[in-house]
């Protein structure tokens, strides 16, 4: 983990909400017009992001371990290892994801999730 990059509290809270199974806390971290891009699909707005979070994270009891943090322009990029109750036959092990966050006004405005 890069010790020289400070993880914004909104991003740390994102991982805490997922790891502690708190969907109601998770959705409040996003701005009303936020977007999430994951696996070729885009969820726009809090209602769509809540549905994405339930289907992709909370229903599979996903947990993330942060491996690396880096600044990427006006974004913070986090590499995290994912564990959970999902079909692991279709993804490489370990399951490493790169999450690029843009935080504005104390809320996550953009999240781009890609398999690393």
Biopython code that builds the backbone (N, CA, C, O; Angstrom):
import numpy as np
from Bio.PDB.StructureBuilder import StructureBuilder

atoms = [
    (1, "UNK", "N", (0.849, -1.168, 0.000)),
    (1, "UNK", "CA", (0.000, 0.000, 0.000)),
    (1, "UNK", "C", (0.898, 1.235, 0.000)),
    (1, "UNK", "O", (1.895, 1.288, 0.719)),
    (2, "UNK", "N", (0.543, 2.201, -0.793)),
    (2, "UNK", "CA", (1.314, 3.434, -0.855)),
    (2, "UNK", "C", (1.011, 4.265, 0.390)),
    (2, "UNK", "O", (-0.121, 4.710, 0.583)),
    (3, "UNK", "N", (2.007, 4.471, 1.220)),
    (3, "UNK", "CA", (1.821, 5.189, 2.478)),
    (3, "UNK", "C", (1.763, 6.701, 2.279)),
    (3, "UNK", "O", (1.454, 7.427, 3.224)),
    (4, "UNK", "N", (2.049, 7.189, 1.083)),
    (4, "UNK", "CA", (2.096, 8.622, 0.834)),
    (4, "UNK", "C", (0.773, 9.178, 0.305)),
    (4, "UNK", "O", (0.640, 10.392, 0.144)),
    (5, "UNK", "N", (-0.186, 8.328, 0.039)),
    (5, "UNK", "CA", (-1.482, 8.770, -0.457)),
    (5, "UNK", "C", (-2.505, 8.577, 0.662)),
    (5, "UNK", "O", (-2.635, 7.487, 1.220)),
    (6, "UNK", "N", (-3.217, 9.637, 0.976)),
    (6, "UNK", "CA", (-4.239, 9.564, 2.010)),
    (6, "UNK", "C", (-5.555, 9.133, 1.368)),
    (6, "UNK", "O", (-6.004, 9.722, 0.384)),
    (7, "UNK", "N", (-6.155, 8.113, 1.930)),
    (7, "UNK", "CA", (-7.433, 7.632, 1.429)),
    (7, "UNK", "C", (-8.540, 8.547, 1.946)),
    (7, "UNK", "O", (-8.698, 8.691, 3.159)),
    (8, "UNK", "N", (-9.310, 9.171, 1.048)),
    (8, "UNK", "CA", (-10.416, 10.022, 1.513)),
    (8, "UNK", "C", (-11.373, 9.212, 2.390)),
    (8, "UNK", "O", (-11.591, 8.024, 2.152)),
    (9, "UNK", "N", (-11.933, 9.858, 3.392)),
    (9, "UNK", "CA", (-12.823, 9.147, 4.319)),
    (9, "UNK", "C", (-14.007, 8.516, 3.585)),
    (9, "UNK", "O", (-14.476, 7.448, 3.979)),
    (10, "UNK", "N", (-14.496, 9.164, 2.517)),
    (10, "UNK", "CA", (-15.630, 8.609, 1.762)),
    (10, "UNK", "C", (-15.257, 7.272, 1.129)),
    (10, "UNK", "O", (-16.086, 6.366, 1.048)),
    (11, "UNK", "N", (-14.010, 7.152, 0.681)),
    (11, "UNK", "CA", (-13.557, 5.909, 0.052)),
    (11, "UNK", "C", (-13.353, 4.835, 1.122)),
    (11, "UNK", "O", (-13.757, 3.689, 0.927)),
    (12, "UNK", "N", (-12.737, 5.188, 2.238)),
    (12, "UNK", "CA", (-12.583, 4.226, 3.332)),
    (12, "UNK", "C", (-13.952, 3.764, 3.810)),
    (12, "UNK", "O", (-14.152, 2.578, 4.075)),
    (13, "UNK", "N", (-14.901, 4.701, 3.923)),
    (13, "UNK", "CA", (-16.252, 4.345, 4.355)),
    (13, "UNK", "C", (-16.947, 3.421, 3.355)),
    (13, "UNK", "O", (-17.754, 2.579, 3.752)),
    (14, "UNK", "N", (-16.645, 3.569, 2.068)),
    (14, "UNK", "CA", (-17.182, 2.681, 1.030)),
    (14, "UNK", "C", (-16.799, 1.232, 1.346)),
    (14, "UNK", "O", (-17.657, 0.350, 1.369)),
    (15, "UNK", "N", (-15.511, 0.994, 1.587)),
    (15, "UNK", "CA", (-15.051, -0.363, 1.899)),
    (15, "UNK", "C", (-15.595, -0.843, 3.243)),
    (15, "UNK", "O", (-15.968, -2.008, 3.379)),
    (16, "UNK", "N", (-15.642, 0.038, 4.226)),
    (16, "UNK", "CA", (-16.185, -0.348, 5.535)),
    (16, "UNK", "C", (-17.649, -0.765, 5.420)),
    (16, "UNK", "O", (-18.058, -1.763, 6.014)),
    (17, "UNK", "N", (-18.441, -0.007, 4.661)),
    (17, "UNK", "CA", (-19.864, -0.313, 4.508)),
    (17, "UNK", "C", (-20.067, -1.671, 3.841)),
    (17, "UNK", "O", (-20.958, -2.428, 4.226)),
    (18, "UNK", "N", (-19.244, -1.980, 2.844)),
    (18, "UNK", "CA", (-19.348, -3.279, 2.168)),
    (18, "UNK", "C", (-18.908, -4.393, 3.119)),
    (18, "UNK", "O", (-19.615, -5.385, 3.295)),
    (19, "UNK", "N", (-17.742, -4.220, 3.724)),
    (19, "UNK", "CA", (-17.193, -5.272, 4.588)),
    (19, "UNK", "C", (-18.047, -5.531, 5.822)),
    (19, "UNK", "O", (-18.038, -6.636, 6.363)),
    (20, "UNK", "N", (-18.783, -4.522, 6.267)),
    (20, "UNK", "CA", (-19.634, -4.663, 7.456)),
    (20, "UNK", "C", (-21.102, -4.878, 7.092)),
    (20, "UNK", "O", (-21.976, -4.826, 7.957)),
    (21, "UNK", "N", (-21.368, -5.121, 5.794)),
    (21, "UNK", "CA", (-22.718, -5.351, 5.282)),
    (21, "UNK", "C", (-23.684, -4.264, 5.758)),
    (21, "UNK", "O", (-24.624, -4.525, 6.509)),
    (22, "UNK", "N", (-23.423, -3.035, 5.296)),
    (22, "UNK", "CA", (-24.260, -1.889, 5.641)),
    (22, "UNK", "C", (-24.735, -1.180, 4.370)),
    (22, "UNK", "O", (-24.242, -0.100, 4.045)),
    (23, "UNK", "N", (-25.689, -1.781, 3.649)),
    (23, "UNK", "CA", (-26.145, -1.169, 2.390)),
    (23, "UNK", "C", (-26.732, 0.228, 2.577)),
    (23, "UNK", "O", (-26.624, 1.064, 1.680)),
    (24, "UNK", "N", (-27.357, 0.498, 3.737)),
    (24, "UNK", "CA", (-27.939, 1.817, 3.971)),
    (24, "UNK", "C", (-26.848, 2.880, 4.140)),
    (24, "UNK", "O", (-27.055, 4.031, 3.755)),
    (25, "UNK", "N", (-25.707, 2.523, 4.701)),
    (25, "UNK", "CA", (-24.572, 3.445, 4.816)),
    (25, "UNK", "C", (-23.913, 3.594, 3.446)),
    (25, "UNK", "O", (-23.558, 4.702, 3.043)),
    (26, "UNK", "N", (-23.751, 2.489, 2.736)),
    (26, "UNK", "CA", (-23.123, 2.446, 1.411)),
    (26, "UNK", "C", (-23.768, 3.458, 0.462)),
    (26, "UNK", "O", (-23.066, 4.260, -0.154)),
    (27, "UNK", "N", (-25.083, 3.429, 0.341)),
    (27, "UNK", "CA", (-25.735, 4.269, -0.660)),
    (27, "UNK", "C", (-25.649, 5.752, -0.298)),
    (27, "UNK", "O", (-25.651, 6.601, -1.190)),
    (28, "UNK", "N", (-25.574, 6.074, 0.977)),
    (28, "UNK", "CA", (-25.475, 7.475, 1.387)),
    (28, "UNK", "C", (-24.109, 8.082, 1.072)),
    (28, "UNK", "O", (-23.944, 9.298, 1.173)),
    (29, "UNK", "N", (-23.131, 7.266, 0.695)),
    (29, "UNK", "CA", (-21.807, 7.767, 0.329)),
    (29, "UNK", "C", (-21.779, 8.362, -1.072)),
    (29, "UNK", "O", (-20.823, 9.051, -1.428)),
    (30, "UNK", "N", (-22.811, 8.109, -1.872)),
    (30, "UNK", "CA", (-22.861, 8.563, -3.260)),
    (30, "UNK", "C", (-23.698, 9.839, -3.396)),
    (30, "UNK", "O", (-24.688, 10.034, -2.692)),
    (31, "UNK", "N", (-23.269, 10.697, -4.321)),
    (31, "UNK", "CA", (-24.041, 11.902, -4.633)),
    (31, "UNK", "C", (-25.291, 11.488, -5.428)),
    (31, "UNK", "O", (-25.314, 10.405, -6.012)),
    (32, "UNK", "N", (-26.331, 12.338, -5.457)),
    (32, "UNK", "CA", (-27.562, 11.986, -6.173)),
    (32, "UNK", "C", (-27.340, 11.646, -7.648)),
    (32, "UNK", "O", (-28.020, 10.766, -8.175)),
    (33, "UNK", "N", (-26.421, 12.308, -8.318)),
    (33, "UNK", "CA", (-26.178, 12.054, -9.741)),
    (33, "UNK", "C", (-24.976, 11.177, -10.013)),
    (33, "UNK", "O", (-24.434, 11.193, -11.118)),
    (34, "UNK", "N", (-24.554, 10.418, -9.031)),
    (34, "UNK", "CA", (-23.349, 9.590, -9.171)),
    (34, "UNK", "C", (-23.533, 8.504, -10.221)),
    (34, "UNK", "O", (-24.652, 8.149, -10.591)),
    (35, "UNK", "N", (-22.394, 7.983, -10.694)),
    (35, "UNK", "CA", (-22.424, 6.849, -11.620)),
    (35, "UNK", "C", (-21.384, 5.822, -11.212)),
    (35, "UNK", "O", (-20.323, 6.151, -10.682)),
    (36, "UNK", "N", (-21.724, 4.565, -11.476)),
    (36, "UNK", "CA", (-20.826, 3.439, -11.245)),
    (36, "UNK", "C", (-20.713, 2.682, -12.558)),
    (36, "UNK", "O", (-21.718, 2.296, -13.154)),
    (37, "UNK", "N", (-19.472, 2.473, -13.006)),
    (37, "UNK", "CA", (-19.222, 1.665, -14.194)),
    (37, "UNK", "C", (-18.529, 0.396, -13.729)),
    (37, "UNK", "O", (-17.473, 0.442, -13.098)),
    (38, "UNK", "N", (-19.144, -0.742, -14.051)),
    (38, "UNK", "CA", (-18.625, -2.034, -13.606)),
    (38, "UNK", "C", (-18.981, -3.093, -14.637)),
    (38, "UNK", "O", (-20.142, -3.236, -15.021)),
    (39, "UNK", "N", (-17.980, -3.826, -15.079)),
    (39, "UNK", "CA", (-18.214, -4.975, -15.947)),
    (39, "UNK", "C", (-19.002, -4.599, -17.201)),
    (39, "UNK", "O", (-19.890, -5.337, -17.629)),
    (40, "UNK", "N", (-18.672, -3.449, -17.783)),
    (40, "UNK", "CA", (-19.312, -3.030, -19.023)),
    (40, "UNK", "C", (-20.688, -2.415, -18.865)),
    (40, "UNK", "O", (-21.328, -2.066, -19.857)),
    (41, "UNK", "N", (-21.152, -2.278, -17.634)),
    (41, "UNK", "CA", (-22.472, -1.700, -17.387)),
    (41, "UNK", "C", (-22.320, -0.443, -16.547)),
    (41, "UNK", "O", (-21.361, -0.297, -15.789)),
    (42, "UNK", "N", (-23.281, 0.462, -16.693)),
    (42, "UNK", "CA", (-23.268, 1.701, -15.923)),
    (42, "UNK", "C", (-24.554, 1.812, -15.118)),
    (42, "UNK", "O", (-25.653, 1.611, -15.637)),
    (43, "UNK", "N", (-24.394, 2.137, -13.836)),
    (43, "UNK", "CA", (-25.533, 2.438, -12.961)),
    (43, "UNK", "C", (-25.462, 3.934, -12.664)),
    (43, "UNK", "O", (-24.453, 4.421, -12.154)),
    (44, "UNK", "N", (-26.525, 4.656, -12.981)),
    (44, "UNK", "CA", (-26.552, 6.101, -12.762)),
    (44, "UNK", "C", (-27.655, 6.456, -11.784)),
    (44, "UNK", "O", (-28.795, 6.015, -11.926)),
    (45, "UNK", "N", (-27.304, 7.259, -10.790)),
    (45, "UNK", "CA", (-28.257, 7.671, -9.764)),
    (45, "UNK", "C", (-28.262, 6.691, -8.604)),
    (45, "UNK", "O", (-27.873, 5.531, -8.737)),
    (46, "UNK", "N", (-28.715, 7.194, -7.460)),
    (46, "UNK", "CA", (-28.643, 6.403, -6.232)),
    (46, "UNK", "C", (-29.491, 5.133, -6.273)),
    (46, "UNK", "O", (-29.091, 4.105, -5.726)),
    (47, "UNK", "N", (-30.652, 5.195, -6.911)),
    (47, "UNK", "CA", (-31.512, 4.000, -6.968)),
    (47, "UNK", "C", (-30.826, 2.887, -7.758)),
    (47, "UNK", "O", (-30.825, 1.733, -7.329)),
    (48, "UNK", "N", (-30.249, 3.221, -8.896)),
    (48, "UNK", "CA", (-29.556, 2.227, -9.718)),
    (48, "UNK", "C", (-28.291, 1.728, -9.020)),
    (48, "UNK", "O", (-27.958, 0.547, -9.109)),
    (49, "UNK", "N", (-27.592, 2.619, -8.330)),
    (49, "UNK", "CA", (-26.379, 2.211, -7.606)),
    (49, "UNK", "C", (-26.741, 1.298, -6.440)),
    (49, "UNK", "O", (-26.023, 0.336, -6.167)),
    (50, "UNK", "N", (-27.836, 1.581, -5.752)),
    (50, "UNK", "CA", (-28.290, 0.701, -4.666)),
    (50, "UNK", "C", (-28.597, -0.696, -5.209)),
    (50, "UNK", "O", (-28.238, -1.693, -4.584)),
    (51, "UNK", "N", (-29.255, -0.774, -6.360)),
    (51, "UNK", "CA", (-29.567, -2.072, -6.976)),
    (51, "UNK", "C", (-28.286, -2.787, -7.388)),
    (51, "UNK", "O", (-28.162, -3.995, -7.190)),
    (52, "UNK", "N", (-27.326, -2.047, -7.964)),
    (52, "UNK", "CA", (-26.030, -2.630, -8.327)),
    (52, "UNK", "C", (-25.320, -3.155, -7.081)),
    (52, "UNK", "O", (-24.803, -4.273, -7.084)),
    (53, "UNK", "N", (-25.294, -2.358, -6.023)),
    (53, "UNK", "CA", (-24.636, -2.780, -4.789)),
    (53, "UNK", "C", (-25.243, -4.047, -4.226)),
    (53, "UNK", "O", (-24.520, -4.927, -3.758)),
    (54, "UNK", "N", (-26.557, -4.153, -4.267)),
    (54, "UNK", "CA", (-27.213, -5.346, -3.750)),
    (54, "UNK", "C", (-26.880, -6.570, -4.594)),
    (54, "UNK", "O", (-26.548, -7.624, -4.052)),
    (55, "UNK", "N", (-26.966, -6.439, -5.924)),
    (55, "UNK", "CA", (-26.755, -7.613, -6.786)),
    (55, "UNK", "C", (-25.287, -8.017, -6.890)),
    (55, "UNK", "O", (-24.980, -9.205, -6.989)),
    (56, "UNK", "N", (-24.381, -7.044, -6.869)),
    (56, "UNK", "CA", (-22.960, -7.359, -7.097)),
    (56, "UNK", "C", (-22.134, -7.486, -5.820)),
    (56, "UNK", "O", (-21.085, -8.130, -5.831)),
    (57, "UNK", "N", (-22.579, -6.894, -4.742)),
    (57, "UNK", "CA", (-21.761, -6.863, -3.526)),
    (57, "UNK", "C", (-22.448, -7.516, -2.337)),
    (57, "UNK", "O", (-21.950, -8.499, -1.787)),
    (58, "UNK", "N", (-23.579, -6.976, -1.945)),
    (58, "UNK", "CA", (-24.193, -7.420, -0.698)),
    (58, "UNK", "C", (-24.800, -8.812, -0.778)),
    (58, "UNK", "O", (-24.704, -9.570, 0.187)),
    (59, "UNK", "N", (-25.422, -9.174, -1.895)),
    (59, "UNK", "CA", (-26.006, -10.514, -1.997)),
    (59, "UNK", "C", (-24.936, -11.603, -2.022)),
    (59, "UNK", "O", (-25.204, -12.745, -1.648)),
    (60, "UNK", "N", (-23.730, -11.255, -2.458)),
    (60, "UNK", "CA", (-22.614, -12.215, -2.502)),
    (60, "UNK", "C", (-21.727, -12.114, -1.263)),
    (60, "UNK", "O", (-20.690, -12.773, -1.187)),
    (61, "UNK", "N", (-22.129, -11.298, -0.299)),
    (61, "UNK", "CA", (-21.366, -11.107, 0.940)),
    (61, "UNK", "C", (-19.892, -10.806, 0.653)),
    (61, "UNK", "O", (-18.986, -11.396, 1.243)),
    (62, "UNK", "N", (-19.689, -9.871, -0.269)),
    (62, "UNK", "CA", (-18.349, -9.479, -0.697)),
    (62, "UNK", "C", (-17.622, -8.762, 0.440)),
    (62, "UNK", "O", (-18.212, -8.017, 1.223)),
    (63, "UNK", "N", (-16.318, -9.020, 0.493)),
    (63, "UNK", "CA", (-15.416, -8.306, 1.408)),
    (63, "UNK", "C", (-14.188, -7.920, 0.606)),
    (63, "UNK", "O", (-13.704, -8.688, -0.225)),
    (64, "UNK", "N", (-13.691, -6.722, 0.865)),
    (64, "UNK", "CA", (-12.503, -6.238, 0.176)),
    (64, "UNK", "C", (-11.360, -6.038, 1.157)),
    (64, "UNK", "O", (-11.559, -5.613, 2.295)),
    (65, "UNK", "N", (-10.161, -6.354, 0.690)),
    (65, "UNK", "CA", (-8.926, -6.027, 1.400)),
    (65, "UNK", "C", (-8.147, -5.078, 0.516)),
    (65, "UNK", "O", (-7.789, -5.430, -0.608)),
    (66, "UNK", "N", (-7.879, -3.882, 1.005)),
    (66, "UNK", "CA", (-7.154, -2.877, 0.223)),
    (66, "UNK", "C", (-5.689, -3.292, 0.110)),
    (66, "UNK", "O", (-5.029, -3.576, 1.110)),
    (67, "UNK", "N", (-5.197, -3.320, -1.122)),
    (67, "UNK", "CA", (-3.821, -3.731, -1.388)),
    (67, "UNK", "C", (-2.918, -2.546, -1.745)),
    (67, "UNK", "O", (-1.748, -2.516, -1.366)),
    (68, "UNK", "N", (-3.468, -1.574, -2.476)),
    (68, "UNK", "CA", (-2.673, -0.443, -2.952)),
    (68, "UNK", "C", (-3.573, 0.767, -3.161)),
    (68, "UNK", "O", (-4.739, 0.636, -3.534)),
    (69, "UNK", "N", (-3.014, 1.944, -2.914)),
    (69, "UNK", "CA", (-3.727, 3.201, -3.117)),
    (69, "UNK", "C", (-2.823, 4.101, -3.950)),
    (69, "UNK", "O", (-1.624, 4.197, -3.689)),
    (70, "UNK", "N", (-3.402, 4.764, -4.957)),
    (70, "UNK", "CA", (-2.609, 5.696, -5.750)),
    (70, "UNK", "C", (-3.474, 6.866, -6.198)),
    (70, "UNK", "O", (-4.687, 6.737, -6.366)),
    (71, "UNK", "N", (-2.829, 7.999, -6.386)),
    (71, "UNK", "CA", (-3.515, 9.143, -6.953)),
    (71, "UNK", "C", (-3.460, 9.004, -8.465)),
    (71, "UNK", "O", (-2.421, 8.663, -9.031)),
    (72, "UNK", "N", (-4.584, 9.271, -9.113)),
    (72, "UNK", "CA", (-4.662, 9.190, -10.568)),
    (72, "UNK", "C", (-5.336, 10.467, -11.057)),
    (72, "UNK", "O", (-6.528, 10.475, -11.364)),
    (73, "UNK", "N", (-4.554, 11.551, -11.125)),
    (73, "UNK", "CA", (-5.130, 12.845, -11.487)),
    (73, "UNK", "C", (-6.041, 13.318, -10.385)),
    (73, "UNK", "O", (-5.614, 13.437, -9.237)),
    (74, "UNK", "N", (-7.307, 13.595, -10.713)),
    (74, "UNK", "CA", (-8.256, 14.032, -9.688)),
    (74, "UNK", "C", (-9.031, 12.854, -9.099)),
    (74, "UNK", "O", (-10.038, 13.041, -8.417)),
    (75, "UNK", "N", (-8.556, 11.648, -9.368)),
    (75, "UNK", "CA", (-9.169, 10.436, -8.852)),
    (75, "UNK", "C", (-8.243, 9.783, -7.826)),
    (75, "UNK", "O", (-7.042, 10.052, -7.787)),
    (76, "UNK", "N", (-8.818, 8.938, -7.017)),
    (76, "UNK", "CA", (-8.060, 8.031, -6.156)),
    (76, "UNK", "C", (-8.329, 6.632, -6.688)),
    (76, "UNK", "O", (-9.482, 6.238, -6.865)),
    (77, "UNK", "N", (-7.263, 5.886, -6.943)),
    (77, "UNK", "CA", (-7.404, 4.514, -7.435)),
    (77, "UNK", "C", (-6.976, 3.553, -6.329)),
    (77, "UNK", "O", (-5.925, 3.720, -5.711)),
    (78, "UNK", "N", (-7.797, 2.562, -6.098)),
    (78, "UNK", "CA", (-7.541, 1.568, -5.067)),
    (78, "UNK", "C", (-7.546, 0.194, -5.714)),
    (78, "UNK", "O", (-8.475, -0.157, -6.442)),
    (79, "UNK", "N", (-6.506, -0.579, -5.445)),
    (79, "UNK", "CA", (-6.499, -1.983, -5.830)),
    (79, "UNK", "C", (-6.897, -2.770, -4.594)),
    (79, "UNK", "O", (-6.289, -2.625, -3.534)),
    (80, "UNK", "N", (-7.918, -3.603, -4.733)),
    (80, "UNK", "CA", (-8.435, -4.360, -3.600)),
    (80, "UNK", "C", (-8.707, -5.799, -4.013)),
    (80, "UNK", "O", (-9.161, -6.076, -5.123)),
    (81, "UNK", "N", (-8.418, -6.702, -3.091)),
    (81, "UNK", "CA", (-8.721, -8.114, -3.315)),
    (81, "UNK", "C", (-10.129, -8.384, -2.805)),
    (81, "UNK", "O", (-10.499, -7.960, -1.709)),
    (82, "UNK", "N", (-10.917, -9.101, -3.622)),
    (82, "UNK", "CA", (-12.307, -9.379, -3.292)),
    (82, "UNK", "C", (-12.475, -10.830, -2.906)),
    (82, "UNK", "O", (-11.948, -11.730, -3.560)),
    (83, "UNK", "N", (-13.216, -11.044, -1.835)),
    (83, "UNK", "CA", (-13.627, -12.379, -1.411)),
    (83, "UNK", "C", (-15.132, -12.339, -1.218)),
    (83, "UNK", "O", (-15.720, -11.268, -1.067)),
    (84, "UNK", "N", (-15.751, -13.509, -1.224)),
    (84, "UNK", "CA", (-17.191, -13.535, -1.003)),
    (84, "UNK", "C", (-17.786, -14.847, -1.433)),
    (84, "UNK", "O", (-17.075, -15.794, -1.768)),
    (85, "UNK", "N", (-19.094, -14.892, -1.420)),
    (85, "UNK", "CA", (-19.844, -16.095, -1.776)),
    (85, "UNK", "C", (-20.388, -15.939, -3.192)),
    (85, "UNK", "O", (-21.560, -15.613, -3.387)),
    (86, "UNK", "N", (-19.527, -16.174, -4.173)),
    (86, "UNK", "CA", (-19.894, -16.061, -5.582)),
    (86, "UNK", "C", (-19.144, -17.131, -6.355)),
    (86, "UNK", "O", (-18.224, -17.750, -5.822)),
    (87, "UNK", "N", (-19.527, -17.355, -7.607)),
    (87, "UNK", "CA", (-18.906, -18.378, -8.441)),
    (87, "UNK", "C", (-17.491, -17.930, -8.811)),
    (87, "UNK", "O", (-17.307, -17.013, -9.611)),
    (88, "UNK", "N", (-16.516, -18.578, -8.226)),
    (88, "UNK", "CA", (-15.120, -18.203, -8.441)),
    (88, "UNK", "C", (-14.508, -18.907, -9.653)),
    (88, "UNK", "O", (-13.342, -18.680, -9.975)),
    (89, "UNK", "N", (-15.276, -19.749, -10.320)),
    (89, "UNK", "CA", (-14.771, -20.469, -11.490)),
    (89, "UNK", "C", (-14.591, -19.572, -12.708)),
    (89, "UNK", "O", (-13.843, -19.928, -13.618)),
    (90, "UNK", "N", (-15.253, -18.426, -12.751)),
    (90, "UNK", "CA", (-15.221, -17.575, -13.933)),
    (90, "UNK", "C", (-14.269, -16.395, -13.813)),
    (90, "UNK", "O", (-14.140, -15.610, -14.753)),
    (91, "UNK", "N", (-13.606, -16.257, -12.682)),
    (91, "UNK", "CA", (-12.683, -15.131, -12.487)),
    (91, "UNK", "C", (-11.345, -15.652, -11.981)),
    (91, "UNK", "O", (-11.300, -16.657, -11.271)),
    (92, "UNK", "N", (-10.253, -14.978, -12.341)),
    (92, "UNK", "CA", (-8.944, -15.437, -11.901)),
    (92, "UNK", "C", (-8.760, -15.254, -10.393)),
    (92, "UNK", "O", (-9.384, -14.392, -9.775)),
    (93, "UNK", "N", (-7.896, -16.080, -9.823)),
    (93, "UNK", "CA", (-7.585, -15.953, -8.400)),
    (93, "UNK", "C", (-6.189, -15.369, -8.263)),
    (93, "UNK", "O", (-5.308, -15.761, -9.028)),
    (94, "UNK", "N", (-5.939, -14.470, -7.350)),
    (94, "UNK", "CA", (-6.948, -13.819, -6.516)),
    (94, "UNK", "C", (-7.762, -12.825, -7.335)),
    (94, "UNK", "O", (-7.330, -12.386, -8.401)),
    (95, "UNK", "N", (-8.936, -12.475, -6.832)),
    (95, "UNK", "CA", (-9.798, -11.522, -7.517)),
    (95, "UNK", "C", (-9.370, -10.109, -7.121)),
    (95, "UNK", "O", (-9.758, -9.597, -6.070)),
    (96, "UNK", "N", (-8.565, -9.494, -7.980)),
    (96, "UNK", "CA", (-8.099, -8.129, -7.730)),
    (96, "UNK", "C", (-8.871, -7.158, -8.605)),
    (96, "UNK", "O", (-9.014, -7.360, -9.811)),
    (97, "UNK", "N", (-9.364, -6.107, -7.979)),
    (97, "UNK", "CA", (-10.103, -5.079, -8.692)),
    (97, "UNK", "C", (-9.434, -3.734, -8.503)),
    (97, "UNK", "O", (-8.865, -3.446, -7.450)),
    (98, "UNK", "N", (-9.509, -2.921, -9.534)),
    (98, "UNK", "CA", (-9.063, -1.528, -9.452)),
    (98, "UNK", "C", (-10.327, -0.680, -9.404)),
    (98, "UNK", "O", (-11.160, -0.733, -10.309)),
    (99, "UNK", "N", (-10.456, 0.088, -8.358)),
    (99, "UNK", "CA", (-11.586, 1.004, -8.195)),
    (99, "UNK", "C", (-11.062, 2.423, -8.303)),
    (99, "UNK", "O", (-10.213, 2.845, -7.518)),
    (100, "UNK", "N", (-11.573, 3.156, -9.280)),
    (100, "UNK", "CA", (-11.213, 4.564, -9.424)),
    (100, "UNK", "C", (-12.382, 5.403, -8.922)),
    (100, "UNK", "O", (-13.496, 5.325, -9.440)),
    (101, "UNK", "N", (-12.102, 6.202, -7.908)),
    (101, "UNK", "CA", (-13.115, 7.039, -7.271)),
    (101, "UNK", "C", (-12.873, 8.497, -7.596)),
    (101, "UNK", "O", (-11.732, 8.958, -7.627)),
    (102, "UNK", "N", (-13.952, 9.219, -7.836)),
    (102, "UNK", "CA", (-13.905, 10.675, -7.865)),
    (102, "UNK", "C", (-14.848, 11.133, -6.759)),
    (102, "UNK", "O", (-16.021, 10.761, -6.734)),
    (103, "UNK", "N", (-14.327, 11.938, -5.855)),
    (103, "UNK", "CA", (-15.101, 12.430, -4.723)),
    (103, "UNK", "C", (-15.268, 13.933, -4.880)),
    (103, "UNK", "O", (-14.298, 14.661, -5.090)),
    (104, "UNK", "N", (-16.512, 14.387, -4.774)),
    (104, "UNK", "CA", (-16.818, 15.817, -4.873)),
    (104, "UNK", "C", (-17.824, 16.177, -3.793)),
    (104, "UNK", "O", (-18.834, 15.494, -3.619)),
    (105, "UNK", "N", (-17.545, 17.240, -3.076)),
    (105, "UNK", "CA", (-18.490, 17.713, -2.064)),
    (105, "UNK", "C", (-18.781, 16.704, -0.977)),
    (105, "UNK", "O", (-19.890, 16.672, -0.446)),
    (106, "UNK", "N", (-17.800, 15.873, -0.634)),
    (106, "UNK", "CA", (-17.977, 14.889, 0.431)),
    (106, "UNK", "C", (-18.731, 13.649, 0.027)),
    (106, "UNK", "O", (-19.082, 12.837, 0.883)),
    (107, "UNK", "N", (-18.995, 13.477, -1.270)),
    (107, "UNK", "CA", (-19.722, 12.291, -1.757)),
    (107, "UNK", "C", (-18.972, 11.690, -2.939)),
    (107, "UNK", "O", (-18.250, 12.393, -3.645)),
    (108, "UNK", "N", (-19.144, 10.387, -3.153)),
    (108, "UNK", "CA", (-18.569, 9.724, -4.324)),
    (108, "UNK", "C", (-19.421, 10.096, -5.522)),
    (108, "UNK", "O", (-20.627, 9.847, -5.537)),
    (109, "UNK", "N", (-18.794, 10.692, -6.529)),
    (109, "UNK", "CA", (-19.549, 11.089, -7.729)),
    (109, "UNK", "C", (-19.340, 10.094, -8.866)),
    (109, "UNK", "O", (-20.215, 9.934, -9.717)),
    (110, "UNK", "N", (-18.177, 9.419, -8.887)),
    (110, "UNK", "CA", (-17.906, 8.443, -9.930)),
    (110, "UNK", "C", (-17.111, 7.280, -9.340)),
    (110, "UNK", "O", (-16.193, 7.475, -8.543)),
    (111, "UNK", "N", (-17.480, 6.080, -9.742)),
    (111, "UNK", "CA", (-16.714, 4.871, -9.408)),
    (111, "UNK", "C", (-16.605, 4.053, -10.676)),
    (111, "UNK", "O", (-17.606, 3.725, -11.313)),
    (112, "UNK", "N", (-15.360, 3.724, -11.035)),
    (112, "UNK", "CA", (-15.112, 2.832, -12.172)),
    (112, "UNK", "C", (-14.412, 1.607, -11.603)),
    (112, "UNK", "O", (-13.342, 1.721, -11.005)),
    (113, "UNK", "N", (-15.011, 0.437, -11.788)),
    (113, "UNK", "CA", (-14.478, -0.815, -11.271)),
    (113, "UNK", "C", (-14.032, -1.702, -12.427)),
    (113, "UNK", "O", (-14.814, -2.004, -13.328)),
    (114, "UNK", "N", (-12.760, -2.117, -12.392)),
    (114, "UNK", "CA", (-12.247, -3.010, -13.431)),
    (114, "UNK", "C", (-11.461, -4.139, -12.785)),
    (114, "UNK", "O", (-10.843, -3.963, -11.735)),
    (115, "UNK", "N", (-11.492, -5.289, -13.422)),
    (115, "UNK", "CA", (-10.696, -6.432, -12.990)),
    (115, "UNK", "C", (-9.251, -6.131, -13.298)),
    (115, "UNK", "O", (-8.928, -5.694, -14.402)),
    (116, "UNK", "N", (-8.383, -6.356, -12.344)),
    (116, "UNK", "CA", (-6.979, -6.025, -12.542)),
    (116, "UNK", "C", (-6.186, -7.246, -12.950)),
    (116, "UNK", "O", (-4.977, -7.154, -13.161)),
]
sb = StructureBuilder()
sb.init_structure("model")
sb.init_model(0)
sb.init_chain("A")
sb.init_seg("    ")
for serial, (resi, resn, name, xyz) in enumerate(atoms, 1):
    if name == "N":
        sb.init_residue(resn, " ", resi, " ")
    sb.init_atom(name, np.array(xyz, "f"), 0.0, 1.0, " ", f" {name:<3s}", serial, name[0])
structure = sb.get_structure()
